[in-house]
Every structure is written in structure tokens, then in C-alpha cells.
Amino acid sequence: MFFLSKKPVAPNYSVLQADMHSHLIPGVDDGSTDVETSGELIRGLRDLGFSRLVTTPHVLGTMYPNTPETIAAGEQKLRAGIPDEVAATSLRSAAEYFLDDLFLGHLNAGLQLLTVTGKQVLCEFSLSFPTQGVKEILFEMQMQGYTPIIAHPERYIYLSANKLFYEELREMGCLFQLNLLALGTYYGKSVTELAGYLTKRGYYDYVGTDLHNVRQLEMLRDPKIGEGLKRVMDQCRIRNKEI
């Protein structure tokens, strides 16, 4: 008698309901390059169990100088190009803001920020080296009534030697968002270890794909990510359903 090993099963992300971090609007940043790719990514996310999508184009200095107007125009182009795909999935736009002096200038000018939900704003800072003034910018956001969601904190691997910074951000009232691919092999061992540390501390509030391209979509099918997500859900209060 022969026993066949069970084929690994791709994760089902329906437990999250919403993906609150992705780059699906074509041609506005380093995410989807065209409407057809956006359609493939949206179908893929739906097949993986997501029923609601909040896509978050980069707002990053002069590299991706997006505004609420350019993002709205991009979303309109997407809806016109693949109306059936968008109609089958609840989709809306927010943004992922890079915390630098230019962003602080926008804050000081009173420019409106796009929010993931309520007054919660997705933001990031340098993945390569410590950025001066981050806490001051976060404080100014809070003074204006926004709650910062720190995107993919596990990817700031230089903080491995300064984990106290995570605690300081939490004490300030910042929320944390996990990238699902950090639970697999996509970003490497150091990122996965930091994700494990933050999970054990119960620091994650949201989970997102940070989806940019078809390759990442395929990586999201890794069964190992599903196993890691279960641990995250057990140890953290994940709020995706509230979006």
C-alpha cells in the first residue's frame, strides 16, 4: 500500500477579511505597472480570501509625489479599466506616507492625509538607517488628531540592536502593521525573527500584504505564512475586521 503525502495547502486569509496595505493603482509608484496587472493582483487577493481592499500608494518626496487628487485619478482609471474586478471586491484608496521633512511640511501646511480607517494613517520611514526626527513627526501627526500605523516594523532590521525604540513607539500610541510575507522566506531570516519578536510582545494591530507584483502574490500562497498568521492571531489583537 502506498501512502501519498498531502499536498501543502495555500493559506486562506478570509479570517482577516480586509487587506489594508497594497500597491494596486497602476503607474503611481513601484507597485502595479498597468491596469491588467492590477486586475490580476485583485483577482489573486480575492482568491486568497480577502473581501475588502484598502490600497495604499506611496507618498514619498519627489520620487512618488502623490496627492489625494493623483491617487483618486488613479483609482478612477482602475475602476474604468477593470470594472467587473473592482465591483466584485470592495476597493478604496488610502496612502503610505514616508516620514521626512517634506511630509512634515505637508502636516504643518494642514494638508489632509488619506486614512486607512477613521483617523488612522499608514506611514513608514527609512528601511536602511535610523531617521532623525521620526518621533517628532509622529507626535505632530497625533497633535493633528491622526493615529499613526507603522508599516512593516519588522523590516527595520537595524532596530534589532535597539528594540527599545519599538516600545517607545507603542507607548506613544502608534499602531503596528505586519507584512504577511515576513512570516515566510521572502524578506530573509532577520526580518522573520523580528516579526516573531513583535508577535510575542503582542505588538501587531494590523496585517497587510504590501502587495506590489505578481511574484509577491505567488509567495503569499506559501503554507508557512498561514502557520505564522495563526500564531499572530493567537498572540495579538488584529483589527483588520474593523476596516
Secondary structure as a PSIPRED ss2 file (coil, helix, strand):
# PSIPRED VFORMAT (PSIPRED V4.0)

   1 M C   1.000  0.000  0.000
   2 F C   1.000  0.000  0.000
   3 F C   1.000  0.000  0.000
   4 L C   1.000  0.000  0.000
   5 S C   1.000  0.000  0.000
   6 K C   1.000  0.000  0.000
   7 K C   1.000  0.000  0.000
   8 P C   1.000  0.000  0.000
   9 V C   1.000  0.000  0.000
  10 A C   1.000  0.000  0.000
  11 P C   1.000  0.000  0.000
  12 N C   1.000  0.000  0.000
  13 Y H   0.000  1.000  0.000
  14 S H   0.000  1.000  0.000
  15 V H   0.000  1.000  0.000
  16 L C   1.000  0.000  0.000
  17 Q C   1.000  0.000  0.000
  18 A E   0.000  0.000  1.000
  19 D E   0.000  0.000  1.000
  20 M C   1.000  0.000  0.000
  21 H C   1.000  0.000  0.000
  22 S E   0.000  0.000  1.000
  23 H C   1.000  0.000  0.000
  24 L C   1.000  0.000  0.000
  25 I C   1.000  0.000  0.000
  26 P C   1.000  0.000  0.000
  27 G C   1.000  0.000  0.000
  28 V C   1.000  0.000  0.000
  29 D C   1.000  0.000  0.000
  30 D C   1.000  0.000  0.000
  31 G C   1.000  0.000  0.000
  32 S C   1.000  0.000  0.000
  33 T C   1.000  0.000  0.000
  34 D C   1.000  0.000  0.000
  35 V H   0.000  1.000  0.000
  36 E H   0.000  1.000  0.000
  37 T H   0.000  1.000  0.000
  38 S H   0.000  1.000  0.000
  39 G H   0.000  1.000  0.000
  40 E H   0.000  1.000  0.000
  41 L H   0.000  1.000  0.000
  42 I H   0.000  1.000  0.000
  43 R H   0.000  1.000  0.000
  44 G H   0.000  1.000  0.000
  45 L H   0.000  1.000  0.000
  46 R H   0.000  1.000  0.000
  47 D H   0.000  1.000  0.000
  48 L C   1.000  0.000  0.000
  49 G C   1.000  0.000  0.000
  50 F C   1.000  0.000  0.000
  51 S C   1.000  0.000  0.000
  52 R E   0.000  0.000  1.000
  53 L E   0.000  0.000  1.000
  54 V E   0.000  0.000  1.000
  55 T E   0.000  0.000  1.000
  56 T C   1.000  0.000  0.000
  57 P C   1.000  0.000  0.000
  58 H E   0.000  0.000  1.000
  59 V E   0.000  0.000  1.000
  60 L E   0.000  0.000  1.000
  61 G C   1.000  0.000  0.000
  62 T C   1.000  0.000  0.000
  63 M C   1.000  0.000  0.000
  64 Y E   0.000  0.000  1.000
  65 P C   1.000  0.000  0.000
  66 N C   1.000  0.000  0.000
  67 T C   1.000  0.000  0.000
  68 P H   0.000  1.000  0.000
  69 E H   0.000  1.000  0.000
  70 T H   0.000  1.000  0.000
  71 I H   0.000  1.000  0.000
  72 A H   0.000  1.000  0.000
  73 A H   0.000  1.000  0.000
  74 G H   0.000  1.000  0.000
  75 E H   0.000  1.000  0.000
  76 Q H   0.000  1.000  0.000
  77 K H   0.000  1.000  0.000
  78 L H   0.000  1.000  0.000
  79 R H   0.000  1.000  0.000
  80 A H   0.000  1.000  0.000
  81 G H   0.000  1.000  0.000
  82 I C   1.000  0.000  0.000
  83 P H   0.000  1.000  0.000
  84 D H   0.000  1.000  0.000
  85 E H   0.000  1.000  0.000
  86 V H   0.000  1.000  0.000
  87 A H   0.000  1.000  0.000
  88 A C   1.000  0.000  0.000
  89 T C   1.000  0.000  0.000
  90 S E   0.000  0.000  1.000
  91 L E   0.000  0.000  1.000
  92 R E   0.000  0.000  1.000
  93 S E   0.000  0.000  1.000
  94 A C   1.000  0.000  0.000
  95 A C   1.000  0.000  0.000
  96 E E   0.000  0.000  1.000
  97 Y E   0.000  0.000  1.000
  98 F E   0.000  0.000  1.000
  99 L C   1.000  0.000  0.000
 100 D C   1.000  0.000  0.000
 101 D H   0.000  1.000  0.000
 102 L H   0.000  1.000  0.000
 103 F H   0.000  1.000  0.000
 104 L H   0.000  1.000  0.000
 105 G H   0.000  1.000  0.000
 106 H H   0.000  1.000  0.000
 107 L H   0.000  1.000  0.000
 108 N H   0.000  1.000  0.000
 109 A C   1.000  0.000  0.000
 110 G C   1.000  0.000  0.000
 111 L C   1.000  0.000  0.000
 112 Q C   1.000  0.000  0.000
 113 L C   1.000  0.000  0.000
 114 L C   1.000  0.000  0.000
 115 T C   1.000  0.000  0.000
 116 V C   1.000  0.000  0.000
 117 T E   0.000  0.000  1.000
 118 G C   1.000  0.000  0.000
 119 K C   1.000  0.000  0.000
 120 Q E   0.000  0.000  1.000
 121 V E   0.000  0.000  1.000
 122 L E   0.000  0.000  1.000
 123 C E   0.000  0.000  1.000
 124 E E   0.000  0.000  1.000
 125 F C   1.000  0.000  0.000
 126 S C   1.000  0.000  0.000
 127 L C   1.000  0.000  0.000
 128 S C   1.000  0.000  0.000
 129 F C   1.000  0.000  0.000
 130 P C   1.000  0.000  0.000
 131 T C   1.000  0.000  0.000
 132 Q C   1.000  0.000  0.000
 133 G C   1.000  0.000  0.000
 134 V H   0.000  1.000  0.000
 135 K H   0.000  1.000  0.000
 136 E H   0.000  1.000  0.000
 137 I H   0.000  1.000  0.000
 138 L H   0.000  1.000  0.000
 139 F H   0.000  1.000  0.000
 140 E H   0.000  1.000  0.000
 141 M H   0.000  1.000  0.000
 142 Q H   0.000  1.000  0.000
 143 M H   0.000  1.000  0.000
 144 Q C   1.000  0.000  0.000
 145 G C   1.000  0.000  0.000
 146 Y C   1.000  0.000  0.000
 147 T E   0.000  0.000  1.000
 148 P E   0.000  0.000  1.000
 149 I E   0.000  0.000  1.000
 150 I E   0.000  0.000  1.000
 151 A E   0.000  0.000  1.000
 152 H C   1.000  0.000  0.000
 153 P H   0.000  1.000  0.000
 154 E H   0.000  1.000  0.000
 155 R H   0.000  1.000  0.000
 156 Y C   1.000  0.000  0.000
 157 I H   0.000  1.000  0.000
 158 Y H   0.000  1.000  0.000
 159 L H   0.000  1.000  0.000
 160 S H   0.000  1.000  0.000
 161 A H   0.000  1.000  0.000
 162 N C   1.000  0.000  0.000
 163 K C   1.000  0.000  0.000
 164 L H   0.000  1.000  0.000
 165 F H   0.000  1.000  0.000
 166 Y H   0.000  1.000  0.000
 167 E H   0.000  1.000  0.000
 168 E H   0.000  1.000  0.000
 169 L H   0.000  1.000  0.000
 170 R H   0.000  1.000  0.000
 171 E H   0.000  1.000  0.000
 172 M H   0.000  1.000  0.000
 173 G C   1.000  0.000  0.000
 174 C C   1.000  0.000  0.000
 175 L E   0.000  0.000  1.000
 176 F E   0.000  0.000  1.000
 177 Q E   0.000  0.000  1.000
 178 L E   0.000  0.000  1.000
 179 N E   0.000  0.000  1.000
 180 L H   0.000  1.000  0.000
 181 L H   0.000  1.000  0.000
 182 A H   0.000  1.000  0.000
 183 L H   0.000  1.000  0.000
 184 G C   1.000  0.000  0.000
 185 T C   1.000  0.000  0.000
 186 Y C   1.000  0.000  0.000
 187 Y C   1.000  0.000  0.000
 188 G C   1.000  0.000  0.000
 189 K H   0.000  1.000  0.000
 190 S H   0.000  1.000  0.000
 191 V H   0.000  1.000  0.000
 192 T H   0.000  1.000  0.000
 193 E H   0.000  1.000  0.000
 194 L H   0.000  1.000  0.000
 195 A H   0.000  1.000  0.000
 196 G H   0.000  1.000  0.000
 197 Y H   0.000  1.000  0.000
 198 L H   0.000  1.000  0.000
 199 T H   0.000  1.000  0.000
 200 K H   0.000  1.000  0.000
 201 R C   1.000  0.000  0.000
 202 G C   1.000  0.000  0.000
 203 Y C   1.000  0.000  0.000
 204 Y C   1.000  0.000  0.000
 205 D C   1.000  0.000  0.000
 206 Y E   0.000  0.000  1.000
 207 V E   0.000  0.000  1.000
 208 G E   0.000  0.000  1.000
 209 T C   1.000  0.000  0.000
 210 D C   1.000  0.000  0.000
 211 L E   0.000  0.000  1.000
 212 H C   1.000  0.000  0.000
 213 N C   1.000  0.000  0.000
 214 V H   0.000  1.000  0.000
 215 R H   0.000  1.000  0.000
 216 Q H   0.000  1.000  0.000
 217 L H   0.000  1.000  0.000
 218 E H   0.000  1.000  0.000
 219 M H   0.000  1.000  0.000
 220 L C   1.000  0.000  0.000
 221 R C   1.000  0.000  0.000
 222 D C   1.000  0.000  0.000
 223 P H   0.000  1.000  0.000
 224 K H   0.000  1.000  0.000
 225 I H   0.000  1.000  0.000
 226 G H   0.000  1.000  0.000
 227 E H   0.000  1.000  0.000
 228 G H   0.000  1.000  0.000
 229 L H   0.000  1.000  0.000
 230 K H   0.000  1.000  0.000
 231 R H   0.000  1.000  0.000
 232 V H   0.000  1.000  0.000
 233 M H   0.000  1.000  0.000
 234 D H   0.000  1.000  0.000
 235 Q H   0.000  1.000  0.000
 236 C C   1.000  0.000  0.000
 237 R C   1.000  0.000  0.000
 238 I C   1.000  0.000  0.000
 239 R C   1.000  0.000  0.000
 240 N H   0.000  1.000  0.000
 241 K H   0.000  1.000  0.000
 242 E H   0.000  1.000  0.000
 243 I C   1.000  0.000  0.000
